[in-house]
Amino acid sequence: MKDLVEYIVKALVEYPEQVSIHETVSASLVSLELSVADSDVGRIIGKGGRVVNSIRTLLQVSAAKQGKRATLELAEE
């Protein structure tokens, strides 16, 4: 799941080398914390949060296929 989010985010941002994802896995929950360059935060959030919510939806579908739940949060720097 981390690879899926990383692939999508790197395609959207201007500075893909600054994308980092911290993954925490438990028995039934996968939690991802996404960090991008300050200038790319707006690209990831999108208008009204549409882009980040779409990424979250794709992540949740991927997790459901594996019988897990998943969350995606943007890291504050």
N, C-alpha and C positions, 0 to 999 in steps of 0.2 A: 504494500500500500504506500509505503514511503516513496518507492520508485515512481509510482503513478503520479503522486502529487508533485514530486521533484520535476518530472518530465513536463507536466502542464505548466508549472510556474516558470521554469526556465525558458519556455517558449514565449511567455508573456512579458517578461521583464527586460529592461535595457542592460542590466548588469547581472547576467546569469552566474558569474563566478562568485557573487556575494550571497547567493541563495544557500541557506542552511536549514536543515530540518532535524529536529531532535525528536526521536521516537521513544515512547514509553509503552511497553506491552505488558498487559496482565492477562489473566485467564480468558476473559471475555471482552476486554476493552483495549483498543489501541488509541493512544493519544499522541497527536502530532503537534509540534510547535514550530511554526514557520517564521523564519527571519529573512528579510530582504533588505536591500539598500533603501535608505530613507526616500530617495527620489522615486523608487518603484512601488512604494506602499499604495499609492493611489491607483496604480495599474492593477494591483492584486485585489483591492477592495472593489473597485469599479463603481459605477453610478448607482447609488443607493444600496451598495453591497451585493450587487448581482453577480459579479465575477466570483467573489469568495464563496457565496452561497452555492453557486454552480459547482465549484470545486468540492465543497463539502458534500453535495449530493452525490457526485461521482465516487467520492471516498466512502460514503455510507453504503452505496450499492456494492462496491467492491468488498467491503467488510461483511455485508450481509451474506454474500456468496460463500464466505468462509465461516459463517456462523458467529460473527463477532460484531461489536459496535465500535464506531470510530468517531473521534472528534478532531477538529482542526482549529487551532488558535493562532493568531498572529502575535509574535513576540514583540514586546515593548522594549525599545532600546534607549 
